[in-house]
Amino acid sequence: MRVTRKDLGCLLVLVALGIAVWLALRLTGTSLGDLRDRVLGGAGATDLETVTVRSVLDGDTVQVERPDGTTVRVRLMNIDAPETGYRTGAEPECLAEQARSHLGELLTRGTAVGLELGPDPRDRYGRTVALVWRGDVLVNAEMARAGLAVPLLVGANDLGYDAVLDAFDEARERGVGFFDPDLGCAEPLWLRPQG
């Protein structure tokens, strides 16, 4: 087999392209898995169940509709938001309405989202426990980034937990949500560091 100048030129271009991609991934701290997830849209789109948002119940619970028409309540994995009292009729906790409102802005009625289930897909109330992806945005982490939900690891459901922790640290650094110096309401007991 004879190698031509054209063949060598194509080979050099491919090698240069490979090196450029490798350097870009290395400099941005992106893994090949992260790159695959970004290209597929979210956390490996093949693992996601696509559903439609019907309503936001509080800062960490939504009601969604599956393609077959059934509705389910979904508890956002790895976060805990202030209680609105929708289940018990109790008074809303500090920032509960703001958390529900913010989640409602992220997940408006009719929005298609992807659910990524962890190893423990149900909580003690029978709700589906999942990461919620709107495109490549992890909604669970966005709630923590706004300072309106705290990281909460329950059982073996640790998918996306590091992203939630990082987002919560951002909220602390920016002084938003629970970290707003002018908050004006008592700090909820559950805001104390979890685990």
Wavefront OBJ file of the C-alpha trace (Angstrom):
o trace
v 0.000 0.000 0.000
v 1.388 3.343 -1.040
v 0.832 6.378 1.221
v 0.291 9.608 -0.682
v 0.809 13.201 0.389
v -2.965 13.568 0.575
v -3.189 10.580 2.951
v -0.463 12.057 5.170
v -2.200 15.436 5.155
v -5.518 13.878 6.257
v -3.733 11.888 8.959
v -1.989 15.008 10.287
v -5.291 16.910 10.365
v -6.952 14.075 12.306
v -4.070 13.884 14.781
v -4.132 17.678 15.261
v -7.898 17.590 15.777
v -7.561 14.788 18.330
v -4.902 16.706 20.229
v -7.013 19.871 20.169
v -10.056 18.017 21.570
v -7.905 16.321 24.224
v -6.412 19.671 25.281
v -9.814 21.354 25.379
v -11.235 18.568 27.553
v -8.197 18.647 29.807
v -8.235 22.449 30.237
v -11.953 22.577 31.013
v -11.893 19.549 33.315
v -14.439 17.773 31.147
v -14.418 13.982 30.907
v -15.402 12.028 27.820
v -18.521 10.921 29.716
v -19.424 14.569 30.413
v -18.908 15.385 26.735
v -21.172 12.478 25.741
v -23.819 13.676 28.205
v -23.703 17.228 26.858
v -24.015 16.040 23.276
v -26.915 13.728 24.175
v -28.630 16.420 26.263
v -28.468 15.805 29.984
v -27.269 12.751 31.807
v -27.045 10.232 29.013
v -30.365 10.847 27.299
v -30.954 7.145 26.749
v -31.341 6.698 30.527
v -33.989 9.409 30.876
v -37.730 9.013 31.014
v -39.335 11.960 29.221
v -42.369 13.395 31.016
v -44.382 16.627 30.954
v -44.640 18.973 33.939
v -48.238 19.401 35.158
v -47.732 21.367 38.392
v -45.185 22.415 40.991
v -46.248 21.454 44.512
v -43.338 22.932 46.456
v -39.616 23.597 46.053
v -38.692 19.942 45.664
v -41.857 18.202 44.423
v -43.625 18.338 41.061
v -46.441 16.468 39.432
v -45.695 15.150 35.943
v -47.539 13.271 33.234
v -46.063 10.235 31.532
v -46.606 9.619 27.812
v -49.282 7.034 28.676
v -51.314 9.750 30.458
v -50.634 8.664 34.037
v -49.552 11.314 36.505
v -46.945 10.853 39.204
v -45.443 13.000 41.931
v -41.702 13.420 41.608
v -39.440 14.327 44.522
v -36.262 16.022 43.291
v -33.346 13.846 44.368
v -30.634 15.140 46.693
v -32.276 18.396 47.746
v -34.596 19.475 50.519
v -36.604 22.686 50.144
v -38.697 24.454 52.776
v -42.140 22.949 53.274
v -45.141 24.813 51.880
v -47.524 22.699 53.943
v -49.371 21.375 50.860
v -49.484 17.877 52.390
v -50.191 18.758 56.018
v -51.906 22.123 55.901
v -49.189 23.599 58.150
v -47.881 27.148 57.809
v -45.206 27.518 55.097
v -41.599 27.529 56.294
v -39.159 30.363 55.639
v -38.607 30.796 51.861
v -41.091 28.020 50.996
v -43.107 30.201 48.632
v -39.963 31.568 46.995
v -38.663 28.017 46.476
v -41.942 26.882 44.918
v -42.042 29.979 42.719
v -38.454 29.490 41.531
v -39.067 25.825 40.714
v -42.193 26.935 38.850
v -40.053 29.277 36.737
v -37.628 26.448 35.953
v -40.412 23.940 35.261
v -43.403 25.706 33.753
v -46.563 23.746 33.047
v -46.211 21.791 29.813
v -42.402 21.674 29.887
v -40.918 18.361 28.747
v -38.246 17.144 31.156
v -36.153 14.036 31.611
v -36.209 11.993 34.796
v -33.112 10.086 35.836
v -33.869 7.554 38.564
v -31.416 6.452 41.206
v -31.094 3.087 42.924
v -33.895 3.956 45.400
v -36.599 5.211 42.988
v -39.351 5.794 45.616
v -39.463 7.691 48.871
v -41.484 6.800 51.975
v -44.475 8.741 50.594
v -44.511 6.743 47.359
v -43.173 9.593 45.234
v -40.759 8.911 42.394
v -37.291 10.193 43.367
v -35.287 11.523 40.418
v -32.865 13.985 38.971
v -34.873 16.320 36.759
v -33.201 17.472 33.551
v -34.486 20.338 31.425
v -32.254 19.871 28.404
v -28.754 19.879 29.856
v -29.783 21.818 32.999
v -29.939 19.814 36.223
v -32.934 21.429 37.929
v -32.056 19.873 41.308
v -28.724 21.756 41.316
v -30.389 24.975 40.130
v -32.600 24.984 43.224
v -29.503 24.682 45.432
v -27.705 27.351 43.355
v -30.543 29.770 44.125
v -30.092 29.044 47.832
v -33.643 27.720 48.025
v -32.847 24.048 48.706
v -30.185 22.313 50.766
v -28.240 19.187 49.792
v -29.783 16.067 51.265
v -28.444 12.604 50.516
v -30.997 9.886 51.216
v -30.069 6.241 50.908
v -28.028 5.231 47.885
v -29.379 8.024 45.653
v -26.121 9.880 45.102
v -26.544 10.682 41.396
v -25.850 14.365 40.852
v -25.100 14.921 44.538
v -21.721 16.568 43.877
v -23.372 19.012 41.460
v -25.928 19.909 44.151
v -23.160 20.437 46.737
v -21.185 22.663 44.355
v -24.310 24.677 43.509
v -25.128 25.132 47.208
v -21.587 26.388 47.827
v -22.139 28.927 45.018
v -25.300 30.150 46.766
v -23.359 30.559 50.023
v -20.582 32.500 48.262
v -23.087 34.789 46.521
v -25.203 35.313 49.651
v -28.514 34.325 48.042
v -31.553 32.477 49.364
v -30.842 31.087 52.826
v -27.566 33.009 52.866
v -29.098 36.434 52.199
v -27.991 38.612 55.128
v -31.351 40.420 54.954
v -33.402 37.198 54.979
v -35.831 38.455 57.599
v -37.128 35.110 58.824
v -35.856 32.513 61.233
v -33.385 29.970 59.924
v -35.104 26.586 59.572
v -33.666 23.879 61.806
v -33.098 21.581 58.817
v -30.781 24.177 57.253
v -28.028 23.018 59.602
v -25.422 20.976 57.702
v -26.712 17.570 56.603
v -24.537 14.552 57.447
l 1 2 3 4 5 6 7 8 9 10 11 12 13 14 15 16 17 18 19 20 21 22 23 24 25 26 27 28 29 30 31 32 33 34 35 36 37 38 39 40 41 42 43 44 45 46 47 48 49 50 51 52 53 54 55 56 57 58 59 60 61 62 63 64 65 66 67 68 69 70 71 72 73 74 75 76 77 78 79 80 81 82 83 84 85 86 87 88 89 90 91 92 93 94 95 96 97 98 99 100 101 102 103 104 105 106 107 108 109 110 111 112 113 114 115 116 117 118 119 120 121 122 123 124 125 126 127 128 129 130 131 132 133 134 135 136 137 138 139 140 141 142 143 144 145 146 147 148 149 150 151 152 153 154 155 156 157 158 159 160 161 162 163 164 165 166 167 168 169 170 171 172 173 174 175 176 177 178 179 180 181 182 183 184 185 186 187 188 189 190 191 192 193 194 195
